[in-house]
Structure formats: structure tokens, C-alpha cells
């Protein structure tokens, strides 16, 4: 017996539970899932609450006692028995066991969906994850997002949804049903290819009216029920309650074995009798069989549906047509809201339509829902919904989205596709109700990790805004969402649209804010294409215009001060921007200004101040809801800034796994690069190279987009490969050098502002390591190489994050090589050592090399152990013991 609490366990919690069952520590689970320990702890807390376990040990015991229980998402349970398809069910089950993509093909009404769900229900315990997604309500471009929503996979900044799916599926044995694919066949094929390219152990079951035509596809045609088996007659009698008789067989023959036709006719037999049914079928089917589909069997089913609809009374037909505007299974409350009748009347109508097989009823522990087959929907809709229906659906969406935000703000909403349809279907003219609906739905999408949908709603909201400034705000928020999902070009485009909208409305103050935001984005998120400024206008001119049109409110001053700070640089300008932001009493505005201050401090090598500022920013955002666009943008960026500043002051333990406690419903896309950098500095070299390999495969799967910021992690992978492999590690080092340059988009590391300093550090540190390994006297060639490396480590760097690392590694290499400038280079580390624990430890080791009999060695060892740098601590211990005498010091 499966415990009831398991039904509420999310996909990610199931992965954590599997780790607990395997008696892994939280640290081990975090490493396996590439999340922070803090994230694992939050999931363990949720599991404790759901299971009722007193502590983690009891939860482990509960997990040990469980039978294999798959995670099941979206699978339907049907109220009627499954008849007439036993052979087909056996065939499909066998195909699923041996193939990775199986497509069940057949005309509408033949039973593809029912067969697919029955097959997955039968095989569920053979898999770790079983998920079903109905693609019928999904618009073009939304397949991957729909599947991600079902699997509870949030969007990740800079990563396509289809790629994120492959990552989430991972090594679990999973089967994914994609139902009703025919209108989105190309997208489905692209998604399947991406999932399989990710090496996920996933089998895809698709249903469609035609094959998807992709490699390795196993196409299973599903014909009507064969007359010779008697399956059609058995099904008809079961549904109608009639006994088999010649006259019944005659009627069944008219239905040509199409299960939907049989179900509909059987439902009518209860009221019309067999003779009335025969007369109706003879009178209706021929007249309706010539129009809608070239497939003869499909025409038969379509005609039966049309005939069944013709026999409905006005109220039944009206409710059915109303429900065609919704695609998710509806509960009674929703049906009442969109139909506009009393619960009692609506309940009766739902029961009657279910009895006529025009609706399907699905029961659950919490409530009953009703759904509609695609073929029924096509005939019942009678074209576009009427204005009255659209207004009722919009009213339902308005109330429902607000209720969800108030009561279940972070839970996945199965009706989200319909809420999106209803909101985006509102007329595109100023309307405060429609504007409010779009804002609410965008927030709901944002909270559940559907950033693309949120951005689309915000753009649409701008067209429904009653006041121009509200429309400008909508576009600014859309730009913030774009920034959070690392869509740089969209961010700049939306900010310019906000400026243009304000200009058209004559709202110069709003235009100034939009232009100021465009200047800030120009520096925070450099565009992919070479331009002089936003929209091709020189950035100086854009800032000048923002100055000229700025208002006098604190918000205006804060926006302009931020733009000036990013444009002019320097701590003084950034501090003024922070002070101006504080006058607004808006913590998000303050957090954005703190980012400018963090950047300015790094540029001036005030690294500890940068770290303090980044930490203050994270703490400021920790207590603030991340369900608003600007809050999400800042929270995602704050994670990156906090991890980066922890690294550059030499605290890799603080940087590793940092996720700022709930930065919102998405990842910032930099979790693995952070792991690579931190693990390398901690001396976990094998783990660092493994994480780097995963990072590299993901980058290839993403289509090799420009990721300059990721190249620094590639440089650390070079270091991990070199330090961990010994003299024979040149091949891996060369491989990672090439990969790093590819990610940076350059041929030489020094040509990349982002890569120059960290690459100089890595090369100098590896040279020092090789000197120790080879234990040989230095010849002229090596000295020449040292001169070259010292020149690189002491150069002027545009991006100064790892400047201290480079300077320190160069100084230590100079000491080990007996370079005449060694002492001067060590002395030059005094100021950088004040700003970085890492540089301070290197400086102490340099002094130990210069003065072997001093206490500098033991001090350096203490510093490395405090940092947590195992490799560097071991190196220092060997130096103290004199194991490398004659090479380490000269």
C-alpha cells in the first residue's frame, strides 16, 4: 500500500527522498543534484512535514520501508472500464519497454488517449517517473514550457526549456506521454531530440493523427475495433446496458468500430431505444459524413458526434460550448463561473453530458473534474466563442488568478494555460479589468517559474493600461523578466519600447526613467551585437536625454543616479546612487544601486567592501518577495554577485552552492560554473573536473551560445586538470584551454577582458606546480617562460575580479624561479593581501620560501586551512617539511 503523503511529493522532493533512502548525507544529495545544501535542507523539511516523521532518521526509515513508488504526474483515472483493446495494450506495453519513442497514430475518436493512459498505468512501477501532458491547449512555441510545467521544472536563466527538461530528467528511468501532438509535430520532434541528446533515460509516448517522422520513431497504428473480435459489440453493450442481439449488432455495425462513436451511441440508446437509435443513425450519418475529414473512419466518428450534439437541449449545448473555451479539466466551481448558472443546475447539466459521453469525469481524493475529447470540442465550439462566453471566461480568470495568488501563490496551477488564454484573449485596448487580469496572471506565471509566459502577459498588459505611465511600467517589468532569464537582446528592446511609449504619450518623466534604465542595462547586461549604445544611439546621448527629462521625485533621482553611476564609474557616484535609492524606501531600488556599488568597489580593488555590499544586497532581498519582476531580476543577479565576491576575497566555501535562499522560481544558470570555480580552489579537483564536464555538455546542448562569464569557470577547469593530473596531464589541460577559448569567443585568452586575469593566474599557478613536479634546475628556456608569465600577471586588467590572484601567483612563481624582481613583487602584495584571504595566504607562503627558517610557513598553512583550500594546504605542508628543497626556494 502506497502512503497517501507520497501523492503530494514534488519531483525534486522525490529525488531528495531517493537520496535519503540511499542513506546519503545532505551534502552528498546536494552534490548529486548540483544544488546547495541549503536547498536540500528545505526539501527535507518539507518531506518531514508531509510524512509526519519526527526527524531525518525516521524519514530514512520510512523511505527504506517503501516499495518502489514512481513519481506520477498528470496521469488520468477513468470512471469506465477499459474494454476491447487488450491486444493493443499488450502491444503498446512491449513497444514502450524496448523503444525510446513510440507514437500511437489514428483518427480522432479511435481511443489513442485512453490506450496511452492505460499503458502508463499498467507500467508505472517499472519507471521512476511517469508524466502525461495534454498538448491540445498549447500554442505554437509552448511545448517545452508545457512539459516543464507538468514536471515542475522552473525556467533557468539563459537556458532553453527543452534543455532544462533534459537536465531535470537526468538519469531517472522516465516515460513521458505527449498527447495530441498533431498540430505541434515539429516542436515535439525538436523536444524529443533534445531530451535524448541530453542522455536522459527517457521514453516518449506520443499520440497523434499522423507520425512525427523523427529518427527511431516506432509508429503504432491504432485501427477501429475489429468486427470479427466482437469487441465493438461488447463495448456497446457494457456502456448501454443492453444485451447482445441481432438488432443491436446491426446498430453497432453502423458505427464502424470507432470507440467514440460507440460510446456516444450507447449513451443515446438508453433514451432512444435500439430502434430510435437505428433510425437516428440511418438518418444522420450519411448526411454528415462528407465534409470535415478525408479519413472515412474519422468522418463516421465526426458524424456521430455531430448527431449527438444535435440531440442536446439548449442548456446542455450552451454549457458544452462554454466549456470548449477551457482546455484543462474543470471542477464544478469553474463550470458554474463560466456558465453563469447555479451550482445545482450546473451539476445536473454536467451529469447529463457525462451520461451522454460528451464529457469525461475524473475523480480524485479532493474533487471531481470533467474533461472533453478533442473531436467533441471541435464540433461543440461552433467556431470562436461568443462575446458573452469570452466575458464570463475572463471574469472567471480574473477571480481565479487572484484567488490562487492569495491562497496558493507558489503551487503549480493546472489551469494556468487557460488563465493565459483568457488574459491574452482580452481586447487590446485600455481596460483596467483586463490590465489587472494580465498583471495577476503574469505574477502567477512568475511565481511558478514560467518566465516566458510572464513576459508575454506584461507586454500585453501595456496595451490594456488606462494610463501611459502604467504601460511604461509594464514594459519595464517585462524587461526585468527578460533580464532574469538572461535574454539580453529582449531586455534592451523592451526598455526602448517603454521609452517610445512614454514619448508618444508625452510623458517625459516616464521616458526619462525608461532611458535611465536602458543606460543601466547597457552596462549591466552588455548586448551581444556591437553598437554604440541602446538602439544604436550613443550611450552618452541617451544619458543626456534622461537627464534633461528627469522629474523631481525620489524615484526619478534614484533612476538617474543609477544611470550616472554605471556610466561614470567610481565608488563616489555609486554611493550617491545608493543614497538616492534609499530615499525611495524601495528595497529593490536599493538592491539595484548596490550592484553598481559592488562593481565600482571591484574596479577599485576594494574587494572586502565589494563583498560586504554584495552580502548586504542578498540580506536585503532575503526578506522581500521575489514574485515581482524587478525583485526577481535583482535576486538572480545578487546570487551571482555574492558568489563572485566570495571567490575573489578567497572564500570558496562561502561561494560554493550559494543560492541566496530562494532567489525566485528560476535558477540563474550559473550554479555549475560556481561549483567549478569553488571546487578547484578548495582542492576538490576530481569533483571540479566532473562538474566542468557537465557544464561543457550543457553548453554544447544549449547550442554553444556566447557565454563569456562561463569561460572563467573553464579556466579553473584548466587549473583543476593540471593540478590533479601530474606530469601526464598536458592533454586534459590542452583540451580545457581550447574549450575555454571557445566559450569566451576568442583565440587568445589575453584578448578577452573577462578571461585575461584569471587565465594569467591559472597559467602562473600551473607553472609553479610543474617546477615542483620536475625537480630540476631552471634553464634559459624556462626563465624565458617565467618572464612571459610575469608580464601577463602584472599587466593592466579591464576586468579586475581576479587581478589579485594573478598578481599573487606571479609573485610566487618569481620567488620559486629566483627572479631578480621577486622581492619587489612580494612587497607589492601588501595591499592586495588586505583585500583577499587567498592573496594573504599566497603572500605568507612567498615569505616562507624567502625565509625558510621563519614562522611564515606555519602561518601560511593556518591561512590555507581557514580558507578550506586542501591542495594549497598540502603544498604548504610539504614546503614546511622541506620535501621540495632546492626547487621551491632558491
PyMOL commands that set and color helices and strands:
alter all, ss='L'
color gray80, all
select helices_A, chain A and resi 4-8+11-21+26-33+37-51+56-64+86-98+112-126+143-150+161-169+182-197+227-229+231-240+246-254+259-288+296-310+314-323+332-339+343-355+374-380+387-407+416-424+432-447+451-464+468-484+488-505+508-524+534-536+539-548+554-568+571-583+587-603+607-622+629-648+652-655+671-682+685-701+708-744+749-751+756-774+780-793+803-816+822-827+829-835+837-850+856-867+870-881
alter helices_A, ss='H'
color red, helices_A
select strands_A, chain A and resi 71-73+101-105+129-134+174-179+202-208+218-221+360-363+368-371
alter strands_A, ss='S'
color yellow, strands_A
deselect
rebuild
show_as cartoon
